[in-house]
């Protein structure tokens, strides 16, 4: 498994950028742990804990 850092914005919080880390097999799996359903074609998404936002970036930070 690999560790991914996901940067995202939350529509209700204004211009703030948030960052979380998730352990998963691939980038899509890490994003699925954060979201209720996959992002739409415009990049908008619904988070598991409620609210909407946008995924900015997903980076693999696992050191080998």
PDB file of N, CA, C and O in Angstrom:
ATOM      1  N   UNK A   1       0.839  -1.177   0.000  1.00  0.00           N
ATOM      2  CA  UNK A   1       0.000   0.000   0.000  1.00  0.00           C
ATOM      3  C   UNK A   1       0.886   1.243   0.000  1.00  0.00           C
ATOM      4  O   UNK A   1       2.038   1.206   0.432  1.00  0.00           O
ATOM      5  N   UNK A   2       0.337   2.310  -0.480  1.00  0.00           N
ATOM      6  CA  UNK A   2       1.070   3.558  -0.611  1.00  0.00           C
ATOM      7  C   UNK A   2       0.312   4.667   0.113  1.00  0.00           C
ATOM      8  O   UNK A   2      -0.901   4.581   0.303  1.00  0.00           O
ATOM      9  N   UNK A   3       1.037   5.706   0.513  1.00  0.00           N
ATOM     10  CA  UNK A   3       0.414   6.839   1.187  1.00  0.00           C
ATOM     11  C   UNK A   3       0.265   7.993   0.196  1.00  0.00           C
ATOM     12  O   UNK A   3       1.217   8.363  -0.491  1.00  0.00           O
ATOM     13  N   UNK A   4      -0.937   8.553   0.135  1.00  0.00           N
ATOM     14  CA  UNK A   4      -1.244   9.649  -0.778  1.00  0.00           C
ATOM     15  C   UNK A   4      -1.686  10.873   0.014  1.00  0.00           C
ATOM     16  O   UNK A   4      -2.395  10.756   1.014  1.00  0.00           O
ATOM     17  N   UNK A   5      -1.258  12.050  -0.443  1.00  0.00           N
ATOM     18  CA  UNK A   5      -1.720  13.310   0.124  1.00  0.00           C
ATOM     19  C   UNK A   5      -2.684  13.925  -0.879  1.00  0.00           C
ATOM     20  O   UNK A   5      -2.351  14.113  -2.049  1.00  0.00           O
ATOM     21  N   UNK A   6      -3.892  14.237  -0.399  1.00  0.00           N
ATOM     22  CA  UNK A   6      -4.933  14.798  -1.253  1.00  0.00           C
ATOM     23  C   UNK A   6      -5.188  16.228  -0.811  1.00  0.00           C
ATOM     24  O   UNK A   6      -5.496  16.476   0.355  1.00  0.00           O
ATOM     25  N   UNK A   7      -5.061  17.174  -1.740  1.00  0.00           N
ATOM     26  CA  UNK A   7      -5.383  18.571  -1.473  1.00  0.00           C
ATOM     27  C   UNK A   7      -6.738  18.866  -2.099  1.00  0.00           C
ATOM     28  O   UNK A   7      -7.007  18.482  -3.238  1.00  0.00           O
ATOM     29  N   UNK A   8      -7.592  19.556  -1.338  1.00  0.00           N
ATOM     30  CA  UNK A   8      -8.942  19.823  -1.824  1.00  0.00           C
ATOM     31  C   UNK A   8      -9.463  21.122  -1.233  1.00  0.00           C
ATOM     32  O   UNK A   8      -8.925  21.649  -0.259  1.00  0.00           O
ATOM     33  N   UNK A   9     -10.529  21.624  -1.852  1.00  0.00           N
ATOM     34  CA  UNK A   9     -11.233  22.793  -1.325  1.00  0.00           C
ATOM     35  C   UNK A   9     -12.635  22.352  -0.928  1.00  0.00           C
ATOM     36  O   UNK A   9     -13.166  21.366  -1.441  1.00  0.00           O
ATOM     37  N   UNK A  10     -13.214  23.095  -0.015  1.00  0.00           N
ATOM     38  CA  UNK A  10     -14.567  22.831   0.457  1.00  0.00           C
ATOM     39  C   UNK A  10     -15.380  24.084   0.172  1.00  0.00           C
ATOM     40  O   UNK A  10     -15.000  25.175   0.599  1.00  0.00           O
ATOM     41  N   UNK A  11     -16.484  23.949  -0.536  1.00  0.00           N
ATOM     42  CA  UNK A  11     -17.264  25.111  -0.978  1.00  0.00           C
ATOM     43  C   UNK A  11     -17.758  25.987   0.166  1.00  0.00           C
ATOM     44  O   UNK A  11     -17.862  27.203   0.005  1.00  0.00           O
ATOM     45  N   UNK A  12     -18.060  25.398   1.308  1.00  0.00           N
ATOM     46  CA  UNK A  12     -18.598  26.164   2.427  1.00  0.00           C
ATOM     47  C   UNK A  12     -17.529  26.923   3.212  1.00  0.00           C
ATOM     48  O   UNK A  12     -17.865  27.749   4.062  1.00  0.00           O
ATOM     49  N   UNK A  13     -16.246  26.659   2.943  1.00  0.00           N
ATOM     50  CA  UNK A  13     -15.166  27.259   3.719  1.00  0.00           C
ATOM     51  C   UNK A  13     -14.434  28.364   2.973  1.00  0.00           C
ATOM     52  O   UNK A  13     -13.393  28.826   3.440  1.00  0.00           O
ATOM     53  N   UNK A  14     -14.940  28.794   1.846  1.00  0.00           N
ATOM     54  CA  UNK A  14     -14.329  29.902   1.120  1.00  0.00           C
ATOM     55  C   UNK A  14     -13.082  29.492   0.357  1.00  0.00           C
ATOM     56  O   UNK A  14     -13.077  28.472  -0.332  1.00  0.00           O
ATOM     57  N   UNK A  15     -12.018  30.290   0.479  1.00  0.00           N
ATOM     58  CA  UNK A  15     -10.792  30.074  -0.295  1.00  0.00           C
ATOM     59  C   UNK A  15      -9.781  29.166   0.399  1.00  0.00           C
ATOM     60  O   UNK A  15      -8.643  29.068  -0.059  1.00  0.00           O
ATOM     61  N   UNK A  16     -10.156  28.506   1.479  1.00  0.00           N
ATOM     62  CA  UNK A  16      -9.218  27.656   2.216  1.00  0.00           C
ATOM     63  C   UNK A  16      -8.912  26.379   1.433  1.00  0.00           C
ATOM     64  O   UNK A  16      -9.775  25.842   0.739  1.00  0.00           O
ATOM     65  N   UNK A  17      -7.683  25.905   1.555  1.00  0.00           N
ATOM     66  CA  UNK A  17      -7.262  24.651   0.945  1.00  0.00           C
ATOM     67  C   UNK A  17      -6.948  23.668   2.068  1.00  0.00           C
ATOM     68  O   UNK A  17      -6.266  24.018   3.031  1.00  0.00           O
ATOM     69  N   UNK A  18      -7.437  22.459   1.945  1.00  0.00           N
ATOM     70  CA  UNK A  18      -7.248  21.443   2.963  1.00  0.00           C
ATOM     71  C   UNK A  18      -6.375  20.320   2.422  1.00  0.00           C
ATOM     72  O   UNK A  18      -6.259  20.135   1.211  1.00  0.00           O
ATOM     73  N   UNK A  19      -5.757  19.567   3.345  1.00  0.00           N
ATOM     74  CA  UNK A  19      -4.872  18.475   2.955  1.00  0.00           C
ATOM     75  C   UNK A  19      -5.123  17.300   3.895  1.00  0.00           C
ATOM     76  O   UNK A  19      -5.235  17.480   5.108  1.00  0.00           O
ATOM     77  N   UNK A  20      -5.209  16.104   3.333  1.00  0.00           N
ATOM     78  CA  UNK A  20      -5.368  14.893   4.127  1.00  0.00           C
ATOM     79  C   UNK A  20      -4.499  13.798   3.533  1.00  0.00           C
ATOM     80  O   UNK A  20      -4.173  13.837   2.347  1.00  0.00           O
ATOM     81  N   UNK A  21      -4.125  12.828   4.346  1.00  0.00           N
ATOM     82  CA  UNK A  21      -3.340  11.705   3.840  1.00  0.00           C
ATOM     83  C   UNK A  21      -4.156  10.428   3.989  1.00  0.00           C
ATOM     84  O   UNK A  21      -4.849  10.234   4.988  1.00  0.00           O
ATOM     85  N   UNK A  22      -4.066   9.569   2.993  1.00  0.00           N
ATOM     86  CA  UNK A  22      -4.800   8.307   2.967  1.00  0.00           C
ATOM     87  C   UNK A  22      -3.873   7.200   2.472  1.00  0.00           C
ATOM     88  O   UNK A  22      -3.051   7.428   1.584  1.00  0.00           O
ATOM     89  N   UNK A  23      -4.003   6.010   3.039  1.00  0.00           N
ATOM     90  CA  UNK A  23      -3.276   4.831   2.579  1.00  0.00           C
ATOM     91  C   UNK A  23      -4.181   4.048   1.647  1.00  0.00           C
ATOM     92  O   UNK A  23      -5.312   3.721   2.008  1.00  0.00           O
ATOM     93  N   UNK A  24      -3.688   3.739   0.435  1.00  0.00           N
ATOM     94  CA  UNK A  24      -4.481   2.996  -0.549  1.00  0.00           C
ATOM     95  C   UNK A  24      -3.540   2.335  -1.553  1.00  0.00           C
ATOM     96  O   UNK A  24      -2.335   2.590  -1.556  1.00  0.00           O
ATOM     97  N   UNK A  25      -4.105   1.492  -2.397  1.00  0.00           N
ATOM     98  CA  UNK A  25      -3.322   0.816  -3.428  1.00  0.00           C
ATOM     99  C   UNK A  25      -3.031   1.719  -4.617  1.00  0.00           C
ATOM    100  O   UNK A  25      -1.991   1.574  -5.260  1.00  0.00           O
ATOM    101  N   UNK A  26      -3.934   2.652  -4.920  1.00  0.00           N
ATOM    102  CA  UNK A  26      -3.728   3.564  -6.043  1.00  0.00           C
ATOM    103  C   UNK A  26      -4.435   4.885  -5.756  1.00  0.00           C
ATOM    104  O   UNK A  26      -5.116   5.024  -4.740  1.00  0.00           O
ATOM    105  N   UNK A  27      -4.267   5.864  -6.665  1.00  0.00           N
ATOM    106  CA  UNK A  27      -4.846   7.194  -6.466  1.00  0.00           C
ATOM    107  C   UNK A  27      -6.369   7.158  -6.405  1.00  0.00           C
ATOM    108  O   UNK A  27      -6.972   7.830  -5.568  1.00  0.00           O
ATOM    109  N   UNK A  28      -6.985   6.388  -7.273  1.00  0.00           N
ATOM    110  CA  UNK A  28      -8.442   6.309  -7.286  1.00  0.00           C
ATOM    111  C   UNK A  28      -8.976   5.742  -5.978  1.00  0.00           C
ATOM    112  O   UNK A  28     -10.009   6.189  -5.481  1.00  0.00           O
ATOM    113  N   UNK A  29      -8.280   4.766  -5.424  1.00  0.00           N
ATOM    114  CA  UNK A  29      -8.693   4.197  -4.144  1.00  0.00           C
ATOM    115  C   UNK A  29      -8.584   5.203  -3.011  1.00  0.00           C
ATOM    116  O   UNK A  29      -9.431   5.228  -2.118  1.00  0.00           O
ATOM    117  N   UNK A  30      -7.548   6.033  -3.040  1.00  0.00           N
ATOM    118  CA  UNK A  30      -7.384   7.061  -2.011  1.00  0.00           C
ATOM    119  C   UNK A  30      -8.495   8.101  -2.104  1.00  0.00           C
ATOM    120  O   UNK A  30      -9.015   8.546  -1.081  1.00  0.00           O
ATOM    121  N   UNK A  31      -8.854   8.483  -3.304  1.00  0.00           N
ATOM    122  CA  UNK A  31      -9.931   9.462  -3.489  1.00  0.00           C
ATOM    123  C   UNK A  31     -11.264   8.880  -3.043  1.00  0.00           C
ATOM    124  O   UNK A  31     -12.080   9.590  -2.455  1.00  0.00           O
ATOM    125  N   UNK A  32     -11.498   7.593  -3.316  1.00  0.00           N
ATOM    126  CA  UNK A  32     -12.750   6.961  -2.917  1.00  0.00           C
ATOM    127  C   UNK A  32     -12.914   6.921  -1.394  1.00  0.00           C
ATOM    128  O   UNK A  32     -14.041   6.909  -0.899  1.00  0.00           O
ATOM    129  N   UNK A  33     -11.806   6.901  -0.647  1.00  0.00           N
ATOM    130  CA  UNK A  33     -11.892   6.913   0.813  1.00  0.00           C
ATOM    131  C   UNK A  33     -12.374   8.256   1.351  1.00  0.00           C
ATOM    132  O   UNK A  33     -12.896   8.323   2.464  1.00  0.00           O
ATOM    133  N   UNK A  34     -12.209   9.312   0.586  1.00  0.00           N
ATOM    134  CA  UNK A  34     -12.581  10.661   1.007  1.00  0.00           C
ATOM    135  C   UNK A  34     -13.966  11.072   0.512  1.00  0.00           C
ATOM    136  O   UNK A  34     -14.648  11.866   1.160  1.00  0.00           O
ATOM    137  N   UNK A  35     -14.381  10.534  -0.633  1.00  0.00           N
ATOM    138  CA  UNK A  35     -15.610  10.998  -1.289  1.00  0.00           C
ATOM    139  C   UNK A  35     -16.747  10.003  -1.159  1.00  0.00           C
ATOM    140  O   UNK A  35     -16.531   8.803  -0.994  1.00  0.00           O
ATOM    141  N   UNK A  36     -17.972  10.531  -1.236  1.00  0.00           N
ATOM    142  CA  UNK A  36     -19.172   9.709  -1.224  1.00  0.00           C
ATOM    143  C   UNK A  36     -19.364   9.020  -2.579  1.00  0.00           C
ATOM    144  O   UNK A  36     -19.779   7.863  -2.640  1.00  0.00           O
ATOM    145  N   UNK A  37     -19.059   9.741  -3.662  1.00  0.00           N
ATOM    146  CA  UNK A  37     -19.092   9.177  -5.006  1.00  0.00           C
ATOM    147  C   UNK A  37     -17.993   9.850  -5.825  1.00  0.00           C
ATOM    148  O   UNK A  37     -17.450  10.875  -5.414  1.00  0.00           O
ATOM    149  N   UNK A  38     -17.672   9.285  -6.963  1.00  0.00           N
ATOM    150  CA  UNK A  38     -16.589   9.820  -7.787  1.00  0.00           C
ATOM    151  C   UNK A  38     -16.895  11.236  -8.267  1.00  0.00           C
ATOM    152  O   UNK A  38     -18.062  11.586  -8.442  1.00  0.00           O
ATOM    153  N   UNK A  39     -15.862  12.057  -8.482  1.00  0.00           N
ATOM    154  CA  UNK A  39     -16.094  13.418  -8.988  1.00  0.00           C
ATOM    155  C   UNK A  39     -16.750  13.398 -10.363  1.00  0.00           C
ATOM    156  O   UNK A  39     -16.553  12.461 -11.138  1.00  0.00           O
ATOM    157  N   UNK A  40     -17.533  14.438 -10.664  1.00  0.00           N
ATOM    158  CA  UNK A  40     -18.143  14.525 -11.981  1.00  0.00           C
ATOM    159  C   UNK A  40     -17.106  15.038 -12.991  1.00  0.00           C
ATOM    160  O   UNK A  40     -15.949  15.265 -12.637  1.00  0.00           O
ATOM    161  N   UNK A  41     -17.520  15.215 -14.221  1.00  0.00           N
ATOM    162  CA  UNK A  41     -16.570  15.595 -15.281  1.00  0.00           C
ATOM    163  C   UNK A  41     -15.998  16.995 -15.100  1.00  0.00           C
ATOM    164  O   UNK A  41     -14.961  17.308 -15.685  1.00  0.00           O
ATOM    165  N   UNK A  42     -16.642  17.845 -14.309  1.00  0.00           N
ATOM    166  CA  UNK A  42     -16.130  19.191 -14.037  1.00  0.00           C
ATOM    167  C   UNK A  42     -15.213  19.221 -12.813  1.00  0.00           C
ATOM    168  O   UNK A  42     -14.622  20.257 -12.508  1.00  0.00           O
ATOM    169  N   UNK A  43     -15.092  18.091 -12.110  1.00  0.00           N
ATOM    170  CA  UNK A  43     -14.220  18.017 -10.942  1.00  0.00           C
ATOM    171  C   UNK A  43     -14.924  18.260  -9.624  1.00  0.00           C
ATOM    172  O   UNK A  43     -14.285  18.200  -8.574  1.00  0.00           O
ATOM    173  N   UNK A  44     -16.217  18.533  -9.641  1.00  0.00           N
ATOM    174  CA  UNK A  44     -16.958  18.749  -8.406  1.00  0.00           C
ATOM    175  C   UNK A  44     -17.234  17.404  -7.741  1.00  0.00           C
ATOM    176  O   UNK A  44     -17.423  16.399  -8.427  1.00  0.00           O
ATOM    177  N   UNK A  45     -17.257  17.381  -6.409  1.00  0.00           N
ATOM    178  CA  UNK A  45     -17.454  16.134  -5.704  1.00  0.00           C
ATOM    179  C   UNK A  45     -18.256  16.358  -4.426  1.00  0.00           C
ATOM    180  O   UNK A  45     -18.399  17.484  -3.950  1.00  0.00           O
ATOM    181  N   UNK A  46     -18.778  15.253  -3.881  1.00  0.00           N
ATOM    182  CA  UNK A  46     -19.512  15.267  -2.619  1.00  0.00           C
ATOM    183  C   UNK A  46     -18.704  14.433  -1.630  1.00  0.00           C
ATOM    184  O   UNK A  46     -18.390  13.273  -1.898  1.00  0.00           O
ATOM    185  N   UNK A  47     -18.367  15.030  -0.480  1.00  0.00           N
ATOM    186  CA  UNK A  47     -17.563  14.354   0.522  1.00  0.00           C
ATOM    187  C   UNK A  47     -18.419  13.429   1.376  1.00  0.00           C
ATOM    188  O   UNK A  47     -19.628  13.630   1.490  1.00  0.00           O
ATOM    189  N   UNK A  48     -17.796  12.409   1.980  1.00  0.00           N
ATOM    190  CA  UNK A  48     -18.511  11.465   2.824  1.00  0.00           C
ATOM    191  C   UNK A  48     -19.146  12.139   4.026  1.00  0.00           C
ATOM    192  O   UNK A  48     -20.227  11.735   4.455  1.00  0.00           O
ATOM    193  N   UNK A  49     -18.504  13.149   4.575  1.00  0.00           N
ATOM    194  CA  UNK A  49     -19.012  13.816   5.771  1.00  0.00           C
ATOM    195  C   UNK A  49     -19.931  14.986   5.438  1.00  0.00           C
ATOM    196  O   UNK A  49     -20.257  15.787   6.314  1.00  0.00           O
ATOM    197  N   UNK A  50     -20.353  15.089   4.175  1.00  0.00           N
ATOM    198  CA  UNK A  50     -21.268  16.139   3.758  1.00  0.00           C
ATOM    199  C   UNK A  50     -20.542  17.291   3.107  1.00  0.00           C
ATOM    200  O   UNK A  50     -19.342  17.473   3.311  1.00  0.00           O
ATOM    201  N   UNK A  51     -21.253  18.054   2.339  1.00  0.00           N
ATOM    202  CA  UNK A  51     -20.676  19.205   1.664  1.00  0.00           C
ATOM    203  C   UNK A  51     -20.109  18.862   0.302  1.00  0.00           C
ATOM    204  O   UNK A  51     -19.935  17.695  -0.048  1.00  0.00           O
ATOM    205  N   UNK A  52     -19.826  19.907  -0.455  1.00  0.00           N
ATOM    206  CA  UNK A  52     -19.278  19.750  -1.793  1.00  0.00           C
ATOM    207  C   UNK A  52     -17.943  20.464  -1.879  1.00  0.00           C
ATOM    208  O   UNK A  52     -17.619  21.300  -1.035  1.00  0.00           O
ATOM    209  N   UNK A  53     -17.185  20.136  -2.885  1.00  0.00           N
ATOM    210  CA  UNK A  53     -15.890  20.763  -3.071  1.00  0.00           C
ATOM    211  C   UNK A  53     -15.236  20.294  -4.346  1.00  0.00           C
ATOM    212  O   UNK A  53     -15.901  19.827  -5.271  1.00  0.00           O
ATOM    213  N   UNK A  54     -13.914  20.424  -4.385  1.00  0.00           N
ATOM    214  CA  UNK A  54     -13.154  20.065  -5.573  1.00  0.00           C
ATOM    215  C   UNK A  54     -11.797  19.510  -5.160  1.00  0.00           C
ATOM    216  O   UNK A  54     -11.143  20.051  -4.268  1.00  0.00           O
ATOM    217  N   UNK A  55     -11.376  18.428  -5.813  1.00  0.00           N
ATOM    218  CA  UNK A  55     -10.057  17.852  -5.578  1.00  0.00           C
ATOM    219  C   UNK A  55      -9.048  18.662  -6.382  1.00  0.00           C
ATOM    220  O   UNK A  55      -9.223  18.846  -7.587  1.00  0.00           O
ATOM    221  N   UNK A  56      -7.990  19.150  -5.727  1.00  0.00           N
ATOM    222  CA  UNK A  56      -6.963  19.943  -6.406  1.00  0.00           C
ATOM    223  C   UNK A  56      -5.840  19.036  -6.905  1.00  0.00           C
ATOM    224  O   UNK A  56      -5.464  19.095  -8.076  1.00  0.00           O
ATOM    225  N   UNK A  57      -5.302  18.190  -6.006  1.00  0.00           N
ATOM    226  CA  UNK A  57      -4.208  17.322  -6.415  1.00  0.00           C
ATOM    227  C   UNK A  57      -4.139  16.079  -5.538  1.00  0.00           C
ATOM    228  O   UNK A  57      -4.621  16.069  -4.405  1.00  0.00           O
ATOM    229  N   UNK A  58      -3.525  15.027  -6.090  1.00  0.00           N
ATOM    230  CA  UNK A  58      -3.259  13.802  -5.362  1.00  0.00           C
ATOM    231  C   UNK A  58      -1.797  13.469  -5.597  1.00  0.00           C
ATOM    232  O   UNK A  58      -1.365  13.342  -6.743  1.00  0.00           O
ATOM    233  N   UNK A  59      -1.018  13.325  -4.508  1.00  0.00           N
ATOM    234  CA  UNK A  59       0.417  13.066  -4.639  1.00  0.00           C
ATOM    235  C   UNK A  59       0.806  11.846  -3.806  1.00  0.00           C
ATOM    236  O   UNK A  59       0.351  11.685  -2.673  1.00  0.00           O
ATOM    237  N   UNK A  60       1.642  11.000  -4.371  1.00  0.00           N
ATOM    238  CA  UNK A  60       2.174   9.829  -3.674  1.00  0.00           C
ATOM    239  C   UNK A  60       3.386  10.277  -2.852  1.00  0.00           C
ATOM    240  O   UNK A  60       4.344  10.818  -3.406  1.00  0.00           O
ATOM    241  N   UNK A  61       3.349  10.054  -1.538  1.00  0.00           N
ATOM    242  CA  UNK A  61       4.471  10.502  -0.698  1.00  0.00           C
ATOM    243  C   UNK A  61       5.186   9.324  -0.029  1.00  0.00           C
ATOM    244  O   UNK A  61       5.989   9.536   0.880  1.00  0.00           O
ATOM    245  N   UNK A  62       4.915   8.102  -0.453  1.00  0.00           N
ATOM    246  CA  UNK A  62       5.552   6.946   0.125  1.00  0.00           C
ATOM    247  C   UNK A  62       7.028   6.934  -0.237  1.00  0.00           C
ATOM    248  O   UNK A  62       7.388   7.028  -1.410  1.00  0.00           O
ATOM    249  N   UNK A  63       7.877   6.818   0.770  1.00  0.00           N
ATOM    250  CA  UNK A  63       9.311   6.733   0.506  1.00  0.00           C
ATOM    251  C   UNK A  63       9.725   5.271   0.507  1.00  0.00           C
ATOM    252  O   UNK A  63       9.338   4.493   1.379  1.00  0.00           O
ATOM    253  N   UNK A  64      10.511   4.923  -0.483  1.00  0.00           N
ATOM    254  CA  UNK A  64      10.932   3.521  -0.615  1.00  0.00           C
ATOM    255  C   UNK A  64      12.391   3.384  -0.334  1.00  0.00           C
ATOM    256  O   UNK A  64      12.930   2.279  -0.395  1.00  0.00           O
TER     257      UNK A  64
END
